Amino acid sequence: MPVSTAIQALRADPAFASLRRSLDVYYGDAARDSAMDALYTRFLRAGDLAFDIGAHVGDRTGSFRRLGARVVALEPQPLCARAIRAIYRGDDGVTLLEAACGERIGTVALKINSANPTVSTASADFVSAADGADGWEYQVWDATIEVPCTTLDALVSEHGQPAFAKVDVEGFEATVLAGLSRPLPALSFEFTTIQRDVALACLGRLATLGSYGFDVALGESQVLTFNRWISGDAMAAHIAALPHAANSGDVYCVLQR
């Protein structure tokens, strides 16, 4: 089934009503898809392997596939995983694992935001940071489920080293990187202005693994801010100076050779 047909079916299915906003935002915008593909073509070529950690409804997986990369996608939320299976059914280039990623193999408690699943999280600190923060009003994490948890090291051992790994896990990013003991060629991690300390922890962790250069794209702009690779210290200072209203972004990290 074509991706567009699968998306239309999901939008019409009442069982996926809580994902309707995500499906509308992340699918069907040709200009956004083009900008995303232009960004990720810096890191991926046809035949490469990519990890999509925190795949949500799989829009990044879609971009990686358009570039010809094979994808291992991790998504622990059952409803989101069902959506990804429907969208990429029959695509042998996508391997979906219904699991979280963290520091060690086992299970984690996933806090579900039923009204806004895009901010479901395994981080209790993220939920605490959102409480009372401007722009985060009315966010409610109303259920908790236990989900399997793997590590980046385990994924590399099983599937091979990815050319690029995207990590977007709502405040759990530093914990994901704690489960990585070898440098990857390129990766990204999400940050929020309510938890800048998580971004600093990610930068610190990567500094222990190798010599990385950094750039950042704010929000869903898909546009790099510096268009050059800056140091970890410079990136830390940039994130610290961002206004609260910047809200979130993705830090892109490339191993310097």
Buried (B, 14 or more C-beta within 10 A) or exposed (E): EEBEEBBBEBBEBEEBEBBBEBBEBBBBBEEBBEBBBEBBEEBBEEEBBBBBBBBBBBBBBBBBBBBEBBBBBBBBBEBBBBBBBBBBEEBEBBBBBBBBBBBEBEBBBBBBBEEBBBBBBBBBBBBEBBEEBEEBEEBEBEEEBEBBBBBBBBBBEEBEBBBBBBBBBBBBBBBBBBBBEEBBBBBBBBBBBBBBEBBBBBBEBBEEBBEBBBBBBBEBBBEBBBEEBBBBEEBBEBBEEBEEEBBBBBBBBBBEE
